[in-house]
Amino acid sequence: MRSAVIVATMAIVSFLLRALPFLIFRKEPPKFIKYLGKVLPPAIIGMLVVYCLKDISFAVKPFGLPEIAACLCVVIAHVLKRNSIISILVGTVVYILITTFVV
């Protein structure tokens, strides 16, 4: 019973957090919110890339090969397909294959 209450509470909180912007900005969102909507997604992706690549050691085998190859494949896939999900999937598969079979 306790778990059901916890899950229900979290579901309600999640729903309210997602609905809150629509309740606050019923007509037109402020320019600042529109600006954040355009700027934050690329900034967050950039921060995630930096975070993922920060521990690469080019002095130790495999010299960053899996990470660099996966990043290049992500860029190429995104330029060709313009689909984030495909790009992420390609990069993940390339990284897993290289770390499993090459390194």
Contacts in CASP RR format, 6 or more apart in sequence:
PFRMAT RR
TARGET T0000
AUTHOR 0000-0000-0000
METHOD contacts of the structure
MODEL  1
MRSAVIVATMAIVSFLLRALPFLIFRKEPPKFIKYLGKVLPPAIIGMLVV
YCLKDISFAVKPFGLPEIAACLCVVIAHVLKRNSIISILVGTVVYILITT
FVV
21 29 0 8 1.000
21 33 0 8 1.000
25 33 0 8 1.000
49 71 0 8 1.000
52 67 0 8 1.000
53 67 0 8 1.000
53 71 0 8 1.000
56 64 0 8 1.000
56 67 0 8 1.000
57 63 0 8 1.000
57 64 0 8 1.000
58 64 0 8 1.000
61 103 0 8 1.000
62 102 0 8 1.000
62 103 0 8 1.000
65 98 0 8 1.000
65 102 0 8 1.000
65 103 0 8 1.000
66 94 0 8 1.000
66 95 0 8 1.000
66 98 0 8 1.000
66 99 0 8 1.000
66 102 0 8 1.000
66 103 0 8 1.000
67 95 0 8 1.000
69 94 0 8 1.000
69 95 0 8 1.000
69 98 0 8 1.000
70 91 0 8 1.000
70 92 0 8 1.000
70 94 0 8 1.000
70 95 0 8 1.000
70 98 0 8 1.000
71 91 0 8 1.000
73 90 0 8 1.000
73 91 0 8 1.000
73 94 0 8 1.000
74 87 0 8 1.000
74 88 0 8 1.000
74 90 0 8 1.000
74 91 0 8 1.000
75 87 0 8 1.000
77 83 0 8 1.000
77 86 0 8 1.000
77 87 0 8 1.000
77 90 0 8 1.000
77 91 0 8 1.000
78 84 0 8 1.000
78 86 0 8 1.000
78 87 0 8 1.000
81 87 0 8 1.000
END
